[in-house]
Amino acid sequence: MFAKPVPGPTTAALEGDAVVLLIGMRINHFWAVHSWLPVFTGMPRMLRELKKDRTRGLLGHVLLTASPRTYYVVQYWESKEKLYAYAAAPDALHHRMWALINRREREGRMRRHVGIWHETYVAPQGSYEAVYFDMPPFGLAAATGVLPLEKRGRRAADRFAYRPAAADAPKR
């Protein structure tokens, strides 16, 4: 159940662009359970759906809380195209959840009770780096694999400058 730390310094094994989605909610009125509970329970259901079908492109995620009111997920994706495809797929739970939220918003049943937000970042290779010390795989490394730090460079500048050999370059 609990992951063991990987000894020493490590880094994430990702090659290519990093696609990161931060998505969350804020409970504005605790008493309005009918408004925020479907949002609160929807995300774990979508994550289970994505875990069952790895071809949709979710590499990994981290569930976080910022306060008793605010919950969010950091998601790592194979590409922005796969993220967009999942968001728009009519057969995906996201599509049904977004339709429900939009319907409730139009009816005035969500207004001011629950806040919903997301931010998406695409960091091109050479624009991100990661380092972990005596940590179990976490964040980007949990999503893409763990490498000894020396494989990418001991200094942040070296990790930013890392480029895979042409034969190792990801095919997108």
JOSUL-V600103 format. One record per helix or strand of 3 or more residues. SS is the DSSP state (H for helix, E for strand). FROM is the first residue (numbers start at 1). TO is the last residue. If there is no record, write none. Layout:
ss,from,to
SS,FROM,TO
SS,FROM,TO
This chain:
ss,from,to
E,6,12
E,18,27
H,33,52
H,54,56
E,58,65
E,70,77
H,80,88
H,93,106
E,114,123
E,132,135
H,139,144
E,146,148
H,149,151
H,156,161
H,166,168
